[in-house]
Amino acid sequence: MIRTLARLLAPVATLVLLNACASNASRAPAASAGGDGATFSVVTLNIYHDRDGWDRRRPLVIEGLRELRPDVIGLQEVLQHETLRNQAEDIAEALGYQYHFVSTAPEEEAKRYGNAILTRHPILARSERRLRPLEDSRTVAHVRIAVDGRPVDVYDTHLHHTAEGGAMRAEQLADVLAHIDENDDGTPLVLMGDFNAEADRPELQPLAERYVDTLGSTHPGKNITTLNPHYFPDRHERIDHVFVQRGRFEVLEAHRVLDRPDAAGTWPSDHFGVMARLRLSPVR
């Protein structure tokens, strides 16, 4: 009786299995051979930690990022404390992303401040580094993800903020580049964040030979600010950047995002975000 029932059910089970496989295949993203020609997008945003009504700004950040649906998000000024959940963890959970948060404060401390990378792809590897001088509480975060089966390294940082701090930013950028070199195995990479300096400033010149300024290269000659005039009425500067390794990507587009208030006049942040859509160059 049991064997007879099994014979009757076998065709049904096979049909269910085939339908399930077809359904899963239709939901899975198509992968190009070796990842060549794969496109993906990144966003960088300084979220202004918990200043100026985070409870009102939080939905604007989350919904804005959900609408953009980038593959990777770099966040700066991420905060957690006794009454505030880690903002990167909170945003990542709302979006269904994985995250990597770094801080100079020990993990056991309630109050921690730093940078984070969020991604909707599995994180294959991660690293971090504290930047000199250590008392400035600056870091660089790094994750490796796979884009259509091809690895991509993403770095996110936030450099010193004072106008006269160019020498300190140069020292911090040297640490960022040293960390990149330590992890370099030929994987294409993206470097983004709040550099607190425009792309042509002397302290950022070590990037010029190795990296492309995505927003500057796609909008040459345009005077674009990433500082929200609502908070910085006297400063018109583009200090938030997405840099990509020269010769490893095609920059399809780059533009400012999260740069509008809601109907009540609430802004997502005191900075505007930058989004870049990229295509991986063929494997060399």
Sequence and secondary structure as in RCSB ss.txt:
>XXXX:A:sequence
MIRTLARLLAPVATLVLLNACASNASRAPAASAGGDGATFSVVTLNIYHDRDGWDRRRPLVIEGLRELRPDVIGL
QEVLQHETLRNQAEDIAEALGYQYHFVSTAPEEEAKRYGNAILTRHPILARSERRLRPLEDSRTVAHVRIAVDGR
PVDVYDTHLHHTAEGGAMRAEQLADVLAHIDENDDGTPLVLMGDFNAEADRPELQPLAERYVDTLGSTHPGKNIT
TLNPHYFPDRHERIDHVFVQRGRFEVLEAHRVLDRPDAAGTWPSDHFGVMARLRLSPVR
>XXXX:A:secstr
 HHHHHHHHHHHHHHHHHHHHHHHHHHS    GGGTT EEEEEEEE  TTTTTHHHHHHHHHHHHHHH  SEEEE
EEEEEBTTB  HHHHHHHHHT EEEEEESS TT S EEEEEEEESS EEEEEEEEESSGGG EEEEEEEEEETTE
EEEEEEEE    TT HHHHHHHHHHHHHHHHHH SS  EEEEEE SS TTSGGGGGGTTTEEEHHHHHSTT    
 B TTT TT     EEEEEETTTEEEEEEEEES    TTS  S SB EEEEEEEE    
